[in-house]
């Protein structure tokens, strides 16, 4: 009931946006603003639908063997414009055989959610990304050194629609569901997503994934 009208409005907005150069300056700017917000609306709806699928218990995995290290590098490259806009340098290192059987779409989304969250809260300081593997699992650590976060806030980072700083202007948009969905994506693989942080230090997210879904594993320590 939501998808069809939103898709129709987005298509109409796309048509106007594509022809914005033919519009007077004030209408051109309105077309650009409209298009940006329609994309945000579409992304919000996609997140809400994803959460509803988790709640309904109807999620299944479509897995392939994926090199997690290479996947993370690709996500970092795609996120470079946001990093530059926020004045953040991203470091990356990997070790071990990082091949794992995962649903690539979910893990790519999960890593992007973690990276965007770090870039939004880095306060211009570096973000460190580490991928490490052992015989049973692959771990991904995303660490920022920016926004002050308290122990109480740490308890809520995976809550739906919760944000540590609701007044902050987010350059990447966002629904407040990204980390909630990230944790669900980890759990559907039989993995874990944990967070640690301290006042003035920033936050560290650690994703651990078994090399085969739901196998027992010993998490590698980045």
Protein Blocks (a to p, Z undefined) as FASTA:
>chain_A
ZZmmmmmmmmmmmmmmmmmmmpcfklmmmmmmmmmmmmmmmmmmmmmmmmmmmmnopacc
ddddddfklmmmmmmmmmmmmmmmnopacddddedjfbdcddfklmmmmmmmmmmmmmmm
nnopacdddddddfkbccdddddfkbccdfklmmmmmpghiafblmbccfkgpjhlmmmm
mmmmmmmnopacdddddehibpcddddddfbghiacddddZZ
